[in-house]
């Protein structure tokens, strides 16, 4: 499960971000504090996802390219 989240963190975040407004509309008795908390959590998760993507990019940049044999 951890590998799945690491590999697809942006997709999972997109699903959560897309479902948040739907839940807010369907749940009319939801206090604004909960909505603000979910928004803050989504923003924090977005920052975390960006750091994961940056680390994967850095790892790819520091990995030597395979030799081509043509």
C-alpha positions, 0 to 999 in steps of 0.5 A: 500500500505504501508503494502504491501511495508513493507511486500514485500520490498525485492521483490519490490527491486529485481524487480527494480534492475532487470529492471534497466539494461534492461532499461539502454540497451533499452534506449541508449541515457540515460546519465551515471549520471542517471544510476549512480543515479539509482544504488545509489538509489537501493543501498540505498533501499537495505540498507533500506530493510535490516533495515526493515528485521532486525527490523522484526527479532528483533521483532520476537526474543523479542516476547514470543513463543506460548505455545504448548498443546500436 
